[in-house]
Amino acid sequence: MITMNLRKLSIGFLIAILVAISAFPTGNGLPTGITDQNTTDTVIANGCTCHNTNTEATSSVIVNLTLPENFTSGETYTLILNISGGPN
């Protein structure tokens, strides 16, 4: 009798946790992207790379990561990351 009640309690608790987890959003964003068009910020005005609403957007980001051709275990490497462009 006690194990049956414990099993029901465990299943109920598991269901309650699953419902609680599914009730919270996993991200915070609008499907249309940034919508404030009355701004001087080029990323907001033209859209970013995800929600680019203007085909003549002047903002872009270029990432260049320099890596060695081969890696050796235990050796230290210097990685160079160059990021250019994007909003001012």
N, C-alpha and C positions, 0 to 999 in steps of 0.2 A: 504494500500500500504506500509506504514512504517513498520507495524508488519510483513508483508510478507518478506521484505528485512531483517529485524532483525532476523527472523527465519532462513532464508538462511545463513546469516552471522554466526549465532550461530552454525548451523549444519556444515558449512564449517570449523569453528574454532575447533569444536569437532573432526572432521575428521583429521584435521591437527595435533592436539595434539596426537591422537591415532597413526597416522603414525610416528610421531616423537618418541613416546615412544617405539614403536616396532622396530625402527631402531637401538636403543642402545642395546648392549649385556647385559645380566643379570649377567654374570660371566666372569672371565678371567682365562681360563685354556685350556690345550691341552687334547684331548681325550686319548692320549697315556701316559699322566702323565709327570713326569720329565724325560727328555731325555738325560741329560749330563752324559754319562757313564764314562768320563775321570775325575773322581774326587775321593777324599778320603772320602767324606761324605757318610756314609752307607745308609742313607735314600735316597739320590739322586742315589747312585749306585745300590741299591737293590730295590728301589721303596717303597712307603709308603703303608699303609694298603688299600688304595683305588686303587692303580695301582701297585700292587706287581708283578714285572716281574721276580723275582728270588725266587724260592721255598725255598732256603736256607737262606733267609734274616735273618740277625742277629739283626735287629732293631724291637722292638715292644714296645707298650705302655700298661701299666696296670693301670686302674683307679679304686680306691676303695673309695667309699663315705659311711661313717658311718652315719646313720640316726636313730633317736629315733623310737620306735615302734608305738607310738601314738603322735599326736600333740595336744596341748591345745591352744586355741585362746588367744592371749595377752601374752603368755609366751615366754621367750627368750631361744633359744637353741644354743648350740655350735655344728657346723658341722665340721667333720674332712674329708679332702680330701687328699688322698695319690695318687701321680702320680709317677710311676717308669718306667724306660726304655726310649725308644726313642733315638734320635740322641745325640751324645756327644757334 
